[in-house]
Amino acid sequence: MKRLIKSKVTGLYFGNDGTWTTDREQAQEFSNTPAAIAMHLHKQLGECELVLQIGAQPSAQYDVVLSLSPKSYGNAFGSSLQPGLSEDLGQKQQVQATRRKLHACCK
């Protein structure tokens, strides 16, 4: 399975060299979903989609597209990805729940 980041605004893919490309073959492939999310946060890529290409070729029928929006993360990943943020008990529970969901979907 290929995991690619695609801009919602331009439709371009995040490339191997850190620039944007129209060519899926030149897009950076991530080994797992958390790695793609971490890159999205680190590079502050804005409104994007995580494209999960199930087959060898792109397929509207089988590909899965998930929203990557900084607004939707909130503080779900805690201080490990957002240094300087403190976590109370509720936030820690949210972080744990989000991590469990991510690991479940990535297996």
mmCIF file of the C-alpha atoms, coordinates in Angstrom:
data_MODEL
# 
_entry.id   MODEL 
# 
loop_
_atom_site.group_PDB 
_atom_site.id 
_atom_site.type_symbol 
_atom_site.label_atom_id 
_atom_site.label_alt_id 
_atom_site.label_comp_id 
_atom_site.label_asym_id 
_atom_site.label_entity_id 
_atom_site.label_seq_id 
_atom_site.pdbx_PDB_ins_code 
_atom_site.Cartn_x 
_atom_site.Cartn_y 
_atom_site.Cartn_z 
_atom_site.occupancy 
_atom_site.B_iso_or_equiv 
_atom_site.pdbx_formal_charge 
_atom_site.auth_seq_id 
_atom_site.auth_comp_id 
_atom_site.auth_asym_id 
_atom_site.auth_atom_id 
_atom_site.pdbx_PDB_model_num 
ATOM 1   C CA . MET A 1 1   ? 0.000   0.000  0.000   1.00 0.00 ? 1   MET A CA 1 
ATOM 2   C CA . LYS A 1 2   ? 1.243   3.487  -0.871  1.00 0.00 ? 2   LYS A CA 1 
ATOM 3   C CA . ARG A 1 3   ? 0.669   6.387  1.535   1.00 0.00 ? 3   ARG A CA 1 
ATOM 4   C CA . LEU A 1 4   ? 0.894   9.790  -0.163  1.00 0.00 ? 4   LEU A CA 1 
ATOM 5   C CA . ILE A 1 5   ? 0.187   13.381 0.890   1.00 0.00 ? 5   ILE A CA 1 
ATOM 6   C CA . LYS A 1 6   ? -1.910  15.405 -1.548  1.00 0.00 ? 6   LYS A CA 1 
ATOM 7   C CA . SER A 1 7   ? -2.754  19.110 -1.301  1.00 0.00 ? 7   SER A CA 1 
ATOM 8   C CA . LYS A 1 8   ? -6.490  19.808 -1.132  1.00 0.00 ? 8   LYS A CA 1 
ATOM 9   C CA . VAL A 1 9   ? -5.879  23.250 -2.609  1.00 0.00 ? 9   VAL A CA 1 
ATOM 10  C CA . THR A 1 10  ? -3.699  22.412 -5.621  1.00 0.00 ? 10  THR A CA 1 
ATOM 11  C CA . GLY A 1 11  ? -4.211  18.669 -6.103  1.00 0.00 ? 11  GLY A CA 1 
ATOM 12  C CA . LEU A 1 12  ? -0.427  18.206 -6.145  1.00 0.00 ? 12  LEU A CA 1 
ATOM 13  C CA . TYR A 1 13  ? 1.436   15.443 -4.286  1.00 0.00 ? 13  TYR A CA 1 
ATOM 14  C CA . PHE A 1 14  ? 4.196   16.018 -1.742  1.00 0.00 ? 14  PHE A CA 1 
ATOM 15  C CA . GLY A 1 15  ? 7.323   14.931 -3.613  1.00 0.00 ? 15  GLY A CA 1 
ATOM 16  C CA . ASN A 1 16  ? 10.429  12.960 -2.695  1.00 0.00 ? 16  ASN A CA 1 
ATOM 17  C CA . ASP A 1 17  ? 12.490  16.140 -2.828  1.00 0.00 ? 17  ASP A CA 1 
ATOM 18  C CA . GLY A 1 18  ? 10.148  18.122 -0.557  1.00 0.00 ? 18  GLY A CA 1 
ATOM 19  C CA . THR A 1 19  ? 8.481   20.013 -3.403  1.00 0.00 ? 19  THR A CA 1 
ATOM 20  C CA . TRP A 1 20  ? 5.032   19.441 -4.910  1.00 0.00 ? 20  TRP A CA 1 
ATOM 21  C CA . THR A 1 21  ? 4.476   17.312 -8.027  1.00 0.00 ? 21  THR A CA 1 
ATOM 22  C CA . THR A 1 22  ? 1.622   16.323 -10.319 1.00 0.00 ? 22  THR A CA 1 
ATOM 23  C CA . ASP A 1 23  ? 3.134   12.841 -10.755 1.00 0.00 ? 23  ASP A CA 1 
ATOM 24  C CA . ARG A 1 24  ? 2.124   10.187 -8.195  1.00 0.00 ? 24  ARG A CA 1 
ATOM 25  C CA . GLU A 1 25  ? 5.274   8.257  -9.094  1.00 0.00 ? 25  GLU A CA 1 
ATOM 26  C CA . GLN A 1 26  ? 7.402   11.196 -7.891  1.00 0.00 ? 26  GLN A CA 1 
ATOM 27  C CA . ALA A 1 27  ? 5.431   11.543 -4.646  1.00 0.00 ? 27  ALA A CA 1 
ATOM 28  C CA . GLN A 1 28  ? 7.056   10.629 -1.374  1.00 0.00 ? 28  GLN A CA 1 
ATOM 29  C CA . GLU A 1 29  ? 5.795   7.278  -0.091  1.00 0.00 ? 29  GLU A CA 1 
ATOM 30  C CA . PHE A 1 30  ? 5.502   6.932  3.669   1.00 0.00 ? 30  PHE A CA 1 
ATOM 31  C CA . SER A 1 31  ? 6.149   3.661  5.471   1.00 0.00 ? 31  SER A CA 1 
ATOM 32  C CA . ASN A 1 32  ? 3.155   4.161  7.752   1.00 0.00 ? 32  ASN A CA 1 
ATOM 33  C CA . THR A 1 33  ? 0.335   6.589  8.458   1.00 0.00 ? 33  THR A CA 1 
ATOM 34  C CA . PRO A 1 34  ? 1.864   8.166  11.599  1.00 0.00 ? 34  PRO A CA 1 
ATOM 35  C CA . ALA A 1 35  ? 5.007   8.995  9.572   1.00 0.00 ? 35  ALA A CA 1 
ATOM 36  C CA . ALA A 1 36  ? 2.890   10.807 6.973   1.00 0.00 ? 36  ALA A CA 1 
ATOM 37  C CA . ILE A 1 37  ? 1.039   12.726 9.685   1.00 0.00 ? 37  ILE A CA 1 
ATOM 38  C CA . ALA A 1 38  ? 4.314   13.644 11.390  1.00 0.00 ? 38  ALA A CA 1 
ATOM 39  C CA . MET A 1 39  ? 5.712   14.981 8.086   1.00 0.00 ? 39  MET A CA 1 
ATOM 40  C CA . HIS A 1 40  ? 2.504   16.939 7.489   1.00 0.00 ? 40  HIS A CA 1 
ATOM 41  C CA . LEU A 1 41  ? 2.817   18.553 10.915  1.00 0.00 ? 41  LEU A CA 1 
ATOM 42  C CA . HIS A 1 42  ? 6.582   19.099 10.694  1.00 0.00 ? 42  HIS A CA 1 
ATOM 43  C CA . LYS A 1 43  ? 6.441   20.780 7.282   1.00 0.00 ? 43  LYS A CA 1 
ATOM 44  C CA . GLN A 1 44  ? 3.195   22.640 8.139   1.00 0.00 ? 44  GLN A CA 1 
ATOM 45  C CA . LEU A 1 45  ? 1.701   21.604 4.802   1.00 0.00 ? 45  LEU A CA 1 
ATOM 46  C CA . GLY A 1 46  ? -1.765  23.012 5.465   1.00 0.00 ? 46  GLY A CA 1 
ATOM 47  C CA . GLU A 1 47  ? -4.979  21.494 4.113   1.00 0.00 ? 47  GLU A CA 1 
ATOM 48  C CA . CYS A 1 48  ? -4.048  18.113 2.649   1.00 0.00 ? 48  CYS A CA 1 
ATOM 49  C CA . GLU A 1 49  ? -5.259  14.568 2.185   1.00 0.00 ? 49  GLU A CA 1 
ATOM 50  C CA . LEU A 1 50  ? -3.590  11.289 3.010   1.00 0.00 ? 50  LEU A CA 1 
ATOM 51  C CA . VAL A 1 51  ? -4.108  9.017  0.014   1.00 0.00 ? 51  VAL A CA 1 
ATOM 52  C CA . LEU A 1 52  ? -3.948  5.300  0.795   1.00 0.00 ? 52  LEU A CA 1 
ATOM 53  C CA . GLN A 1 53  ? -3.406  3.612  -2.555  1.00 0.00 ? 53  GLN A CA 1 
ATOM 54  C CA . ILE A 1 54  ? -4.363  -0.012 -1.964  1.00 0.00 ? 54  ILE A CA 1 
ATOM 55  C CA . GLY A 1 55  ? -3.500  -1.513 -5.360  1.00 0.00 ? 55  GLY A CA 1 
ATOM 56  C CA . ALA A 1 56  ? -0.512  -1.201 -7.645  1.00 0.00 ? 56  ALA A CA 1 
ATOM 57  C CA . GLN A 1 57  ? -2.359  1.419  -9.725  1.00 0.00 ? 57  GLN A CA 1 
ATOM 58  C CA . PRO A 1 58  ? -4.459  4.395  -8.537  1.00 0.00 ? 58  PRO A CA 1 
ATOM 59  C CA . SER A 1 59  ? -8.138  3.469  -8.300  1.00 0.00 ? 59  SER A CA 1 
ATOM 60  C CA . ALA A 1 60  ? -11.087 5.688  -7.412  1.00 0.00 ? 60  ALA A CA 1 
ATOM 61  C CA . GLN A 1 61  ? -12.872 2.503  -6.373  1.00 0.00 ? 61  GLN A CA 1 
ATOM 62  C CA . TYR A 1 62  ? -10.232 1.218  -3.937  1.00 0.00 ? 62  TYR A CA 1 
ATOM 63  C CA . ASP A 1 63  ? -8.074  4.170  -2.846  1.00 0.00 ? 63  ASP A CA 1 
ATOM 64  C CA . VAL A 1 64  ? -8.890  5.627  0.564   1.00 0.00 ? 64  VAL A CA 1 
ATOM 65  C CA . VAL A 1 65  ? -8.576  9.381  1.122   1.00 0.00 ? 65  VAL A CA 1 
ATOM 66  C CA . LEU A 1 66  ? -8.341  10.851 4.631   1.00 0.00 ? 66  LEU A CA 1 
ATOM 67  C CA . SER A 1 67  ? -8.292  14.522 5.557   1.00 0.00 ? 67  SER A CA 1 
ATOM 68  C CA . LEU A 1 68  ? -5.078  15.963 6.986   1.00 0.00 ? 68  LEU A CA 1 
ATOM 69  C CA . SER A 1 69  ? -5.999  19.238 8.588   1.00 0.00 ? 69  SER A CA 1 
ATOM 70  C CA . PRO A 1 70  ? -4.003  20.965 11.326  1.00 0.00 ? 70  PRO A CA 1 
ATOM 71  C CA . LYS A 1 71  ? -7.316  22.097 12.811  1.00 0.00 ? 71  LYS A CA 1 
ATOM 72  C CA . SER A 1 72  ? -8.503  18.516 13.227  1.00 0.00 ? 72  SER A CA 1 
ATOM 73  C CA . TYR A 1 73  ? -5.365  17.421 15.118  1.00 0.00 ? 73  TYR A CA 1 
ATOM 74  C CA . GLY A 1 74  ? -5.827  19.822 17.990  1.00 0.00 ? 74  GLY A CA 1 
ATOM 75  C CA . ASN A 1 75  ? -3.433  18.574 20.643  1.00 0.00 ? 75  ASN A CA 1 
ATOM 76  C CA . ALA A 1 76  ? -4.167  14.925 19.889  1.00 0.00 ? 76  ALA A CA 1 
ATOM 77  C CA . PHE A 1 77  ? -0.491  14.067 19.466  1.00 0.00 ? 77  PHE A CA 1 
ATOM 78  C CA . GLY A 1 78  ? 0.702   15.763 22.613  1.00 0.00 ? 78  GLY A CA 1 
ATOM 79  C CA . SER A 1 79  ? 4.076   17.275 23.250  1.00 0.00 ? 79  SER A CA 1 
ATOM 80  C CA . SER A 1 80  ? 6.023   14.674 21.252  1.00 0.00 ? 80  SER A CA 1 
ATOM 81  C CA . LEU A 1 81  ? 5.039   16.432 17.994  1.00 0.00 ? 81  LEU A CA 1 
ATOM 82  C CA . GLN A 1 82  ? 4.183   19.842 19.369  1.00 0.00 ? 82  GLN A CA 1 
ATOM 83  C CA . PRO A 1 83  ? 6.912   20.842 21.854  1.00 0.00 ? 83  PRO A CA 1 
ATOM 84  C CA . GLY A 1 84  ? 5.963   23.103 24.707  1.00 0.00 ? 84  GLY A CA 1 
ATOM 85  C CA . LEU A 1 85  ? 2.337   22.020 25.034  1.00 0.00 ? 85  LEU A CA 1 
ATOM 86  C CA . SER A 1 86  ? 1.308   20.701 28.426  1.00 0.00 ? 86  SER A CA 1 
ATOM 87  C CA . GLU A 1 87  ? -1.129  17.840 28.762  1.00 0.00 ? 87  GLU A CA 1 
ATOM 88  C CA . ASP A 1 88  ? -3.761  17.391 31.413  1.00 0.00 ? 88  ASP A CA 1 
ATOM 89  C CA . LEU A 1 89  ? -5.377  14.020 32.115  1.00 0.00 ? 89  LEU A CA 1 
ATOM 90  C CA . GLY A 1 90  ? -8.103  14.492 29.474  1.00 0.00 ? 90  GLY A CA 1 
ATOM 91  C CA . GLN A 1 91  ? -5.545  15.359 26.802  1.00 0.00 ? 91  GLN A CA 1 
ATOM 92  C CA . LYS A 1 92  ? -3.436  12.317 27.678  1.00 0.00 ? 92  LYS A CA 1 
ATOM 93  C CA . GLN A 1 93  ? -6.474  10.083 27.258  1.00 0.00 ? 93  GLN A CA 1 
ATOM 94  C CA . GLN A 1 94  ? -7.225  11.732 23.907  1.00 0.00 ? 94  GLN A CA 1 
ATOM 95  C CA . VAL A 1 95  ? -3.618  11.173 22.794  1.00 0.00 ? 95  VAL A CA 1 
ATOM 96  C CA . GLN A 1 96  ? -3.763  7.509  23.761  1.00 0.00 ? 96  GLN A CA 1 
ATOM 97  C CA . ALA A 1 97  ? -7.102  6.989  21.986  1.00 0.00 ? 97  ALA A CA 1 
ATOM 98  C CA . THR A 1 98  ? -5.838  8.697  18.829  1.00 0.00 ? 98  THR A CA 1 
ATOM 99  C CA . ARG A 1 99  ? -2.642  6.652  18.802  1.00 0.00 ? 99  ARG A CA 1 
ATOM 100 C CA . ARG A 1 100 ? -4.625  3.419  19.206  1.00 0.00 ? 100 ARG A CA 1 
ATOM 101 C CA . LYS A 1 101 ? -6.841  4.393  16.261  1.00 0.00 ? 101 LYS A CA 1 
ATOM 102 C CA . LEU A 1 102 ? -3.827  5.263  14.094  1.00 0.00 ? 102 LEU A CA 1 
ATOM 103 C CA . HIS A 1 103 ? -2.024  2.029  14.905  1.00 0.00 ? 103 HIS A CA 1 
ATOM 104 C CA . ALA A 1 104 ? -5.195  0.011  14.224  1.00 0.00 ? 104 ALA A CA 1 
ATOM 105 C CA . CYS A 1 105 ? -5.698  1.568  10.802  1.00 0.00 ? 105 CYS A CA 1 
ATOM 106 C CA . CYS A 1 106 ? -2.041  1.198  9.819   1.00 0.00 ? 106 CYS A CA 1 
ATOM 107 C CA . LYS A 1 107 ? -1.623  -2.530 10.410  1.00 0.00 ? 107 LYS A CA 1 
# 
